[in-house]
Amino acid sequence: MKRIVSPVLILIFLFSFSFGTIAQDSTEQKESLESGTIDSQFEYIYNSSNNFQEYKVVLRTNLDKLKSNILDSMRTMRAEVGDLKLLIMSEKDSIKNLKDFLATAEAEKQAAIAEKENFSFLGMGIQKSVYSSLMWILVAVLAGALAIFAFQYVSSFKKIRKAEKELVEVQEEFDNHRKTMLERERKLKRELVDAQLGR
């Protein structure tokens, strides 16, 4: 009976070891095929497959699971690529809108600067710098004209004073001459009266 028990124990031991290995392989297979990267899943299939001459024998269920995982990954990546394309397109639209807004703002800024620098003077559009230059030229011309008129006024005033002084002198001389003439005339009249009386 000991002989029968020994082989039975050996069989039970081998059976439990094989069953544990199969259970462990199936859990490793599930864990490895259910999670991890595609590279790790290929590595797992390569390691868990059997050799037949120079070929590897792979379980069809493992290949189907790997194919399903790869297709799922590709669908996910395609969805992500589609989302990224939509995001890129929306960013491009945003950039285009911002460029348009920037161009509009730049045009408005240039128009505001031009409007600030230009204004209407006597119905004509003129720049402030040109207007300022014209005003300073006008001020310089008026100051020059004022200086010329002031010089002429002072010169004329001096001439008038001199003429008045000469006029006063001529009048005094005329008055003296008239007095002298009156005295001569009286003297001549007296002499004439004396001469007529002395006849």
C-alpha positions as CSV (number, residue, x, y, z in Angstrom):
1,M,0.0,0.0,0.0
2,K,2.9,2.3,0.6
3,R,3.9,1.7,-3.0
4,I,0.5,2.8,-4.2
5,V,0.4,5.8,-1.9
6,S,3.8,7.0,-3.1
7,P,2.9,7.1,-6.8
8,V,-0.5,8.6,-5.9
9,L,1.2,11.3,-3.8
10,I,3.7,12.0,-6.6
11,L,0.8,12.3,-9.0
12,I,-1.1,14.6,-6.7
13,F,2.0,16.7,-6.2
14,L,2.7,16.9,-9.9
15,F,-1.0,17.6,-10.7
16,S,-1.2,20.4,-8.1
17,F,2.2,21.8,-9.4
18,S,1.0,21.7,-13.0
19,F,-2.4,23.2,-12.0
20,G,-0.7,26.0,-10.1
21,T,1.7,26.7,-13.0
22,I,-1.3,26.8,-15.4
23,A,-3.2,29.0,-13.1
24,Q,-0.2,31.2,-12.6
25,D,0.4,31.3,-16.4
26,S,-3.3,32.3,-17.0
27,T,-3.1,35.0,-14.4
28,E,0.2,36.3,-15.8
29,Q,-1.3,36.1,-19.3
30,K,-4.4,38.0,-18.1
31,E,-2.3,40.5,-16.2
32,S,0.2,41.0,-19.0
33,L,-2.4,41.0,-21.8
34,E,-4.8,43.1,-19.9
35,S,-2.4,45.8,-18.9
36,G,1.0,47.2,-19.9
37,T,2.3,48.6,-23.1
38,I,2.1,46.8,-26.5
39,D,5.8,46.1,-26.3
40,S,5.3,44.3,-23.0
41,Q,2.4,42.3,-24.4
42,F,4.4,41.2,-27.4
43,E,7.2,40.2,-25.0
44,Y,4.8,38.2,-22.9
45,I,3.5,36.3,-25.9
46,Y,7.0,35.6,-27.1
47,N,8.0,34.3,-23.7
48,S,4.9,32.3,-23.1
49,S,4.9,30.6,-26.5
50,N,6.3,27.1,-27.2
51,N,9.0,26.2,-29.6
52,F,8.4,24.0,-32.6
53,Q,11.5,23.4,-34.6
54,E,12.6,26.9,-35.3
55,Y,9.1,28.4,-35.0
56,K,7.2,29.7,-32.0
57,V,3.8,28.2,-31.3
58,V,1.5,30.9,-30.0
59,L,-2.0,30.4,-28.5
60,R,-4.7,31.8,-30.8
61,T,-6.5,33.4,-27.8
62,N,-3.3,35.3,-26.9
63,L,-3.0,36.5,-30.5
64,D,-6.7,37.5,-30.6
65,K,-6.3,39.3,-27.3
66,L,-3.2,41.1,-28.5
67,K,-4.9,42.1,-31.7
68,S,-7.9,43.4,-29.7
69,N,-5.5,45.4,-27.5
70,I,-3.6,46.8,-30.4
71,L,-6.9,47.8,-32.2
72,D,-8.1,49.4,-29.0
73,S,-4.8,51.3,-28.6
74,M,-5.0,52.4,-32.2
75,R,-8.6,53.6,-31.8
76,T,-7.6,55.5,-28.7
77,M,-4.6,57.0,-30.5
78,R,-6.7,57.9,-33.5
79,A,-9.2,59.6,-31.2
80,E,-6.4,61.4,-29.5
81,V,-4.9,62.4,-32.9
82,G,-8.4,63.6,-34.0
83,D,-8.8,65.6,-30.7
84,L,-5.3,67.0,-31.2
85,K,-6.1,68.0,-34.8
86,L,-9.3,69.7,-33.7
87,L,-7.3,71.4,-30.9
88,I,-4.7,72.5,-33.5
89,M,-7.4,73.8,-35.9
90,S,-9.1,75.7,-33.1
91,E,-5.7,77.1,-32.0
92,K,-5.0,78.1,-35.6
93,D,-8.4,79.8,-35.8
94,S,-7.7,81.6,-32.5
95,I,-4.3,82.7,-33.8
96,K,-5.9,83.9,-37.0
97,N,-8.5,85.8,-35.1
98,L,-5.8,87.3,-32.8
99,K,-3.8,88.3,-35.9
100,D,-6.9,89.9,-37.4
101,F,-7.6,91.7,-34.1
102,L,-4.0,92.8,-33.9
103,A,-4.1,94.1,-37.5
104,T,-7.4,96.0,-36.8
105,A,-5.9,97.4,-33.5
106,E,-2.8,98.4,-35.4
107,A,-4.8,100.1,-38.1
108,E,-6.9,101.9,-35.5
109,K,-3.8,103.0,-33.6
110,Q,-2.3,104.4,-36.8
111,A,-5.5,106.2,-37.6
112,A,-5.7,107.6,-34.1
113,I,-2.0,108.8,-34.4
114,A,-2.7,110.3,-37.8
115,E,-5.9,112.0,-36.4
116,K,-4.0,113.3,-33.4
117,E,-1.1,114.6,-35.6
118,N,-3.5,116.1,-38.2
119,F,-6.3,118.7,-37.9
120,S,-8.3,120.9,-40.1
121,F,-7.1,124.5,-40.5
122,L,-9.1,126.8,-42.8
123,G,-10.8,123.8,-44.3
124,M,-7.5,122.0,-45.1
125,G,-6.0,119.0,-43.4
126,I,-2.6,119.9,-42.0
127,Q,-0.1,118.1,-39.8
128,K,0.6,119.6,-36.4
129,S,4.4,119.8,-37.1
130,V,3.7,121.7,-40.4
131,Y,1.2,123.9,-38.6
132,S,3.7,124.5,-35.7
133,S,6.5,125.4,-38.3
134,L,4.1,127.8,-40.1
135,M,3.1,129.5,-36.9
136,W,6.8,130.0,-35.8
137,I,7.6,131.3,-39.3
138,L,4.6,133.7,-39.0
139,V,5.7,134.8,-35.5
140,A,9.3,135.4,-36.8
141,V,8.0,137.4,-39.8
142,L,5.7,139.5,-37.5
143,A,8.5,140.0,-35.1
144,G,10.8,141.1,-37.9
145,A,8.1,143.5,-39.3
146,L,7.5,144.8,-35.8
147,A,11.3,145.5,-35.4
148,I,11.4,147.2,-38.8
149,F,8.3,149.4,-38.0
150,A,9.7,150.2,-34.5
151,F,13.1,151.2,-36.1
152,Q,11.3,153.3,-38.7
153,Y,9.1,154.9,-36.0
154,V,12.1,155.7,-33.8
155,S,13.9,157.1,-36.9
156,S,10.8,159.1,-37.9
157,F,10.4,160.3,-34.4
158,K,13.9,161.6,-34.3
159,K,13.4,163.3,-37.7
160,I,10.2,164.9,-36.5
161,R,11.9,166.1,-33.3
162,K,14.8,167.5,-35.4
163,A,12.3,169.1,-37.8
164,E,10.4,170.6,-34.9
165,K,13.6,171.9,-33.5
166,E,14.6,173.4,-36.8
167,L,11.1,174.8,-37.2
168,V,11.3,176.5,-33.8
169,E,14.7,177.9,-34.8
170,V,13.4,179.1,-38.2
171,Q,10.4,180.6,-36.5
172,E,12.6,182.4,-34.0
173,E,14.9,183.5,-36.9
174,F,11.8,184.6,-38.8
175,D,10.4,186.5,-35.8
176,N,13.8,188.2,-35.3
177,H,13.9,189.0,-39.0
178,R,10.4,190.3,-38.9
179,K,11.2,192.4,-35.9
180,T,14.2,193.7,-37.6
181,M,12.2,194.5,-40.7
182,L,9.5,196.2,-38.7
183,E,12.1,198.4,-37.0
184,R,13.6,199.2,-40.4
185,E,10.2,200.0,-41.8
186,R,9.4,202.3,-38.9
187,K,12.8,203.9,-39.2
188,L,12.3,204.4,-42.9
189,K,8.8,205.8,-42.3
190,R,10.1,208.2,-39.7
191,E,12.9,209.2,-42.0
192,L,10.3,209.6,-44.8
193,V,8.0,211.6,-42.5
194,D,11.0,213.7,-41.3
195,A,12.0,214.2,-44.9
196,Q,8.6,215.3,-45.9
197,L,8.3,217.6,-42.9
198,G,11.8,219.0,-43.5
199,R,10.8,220.2,-47.0
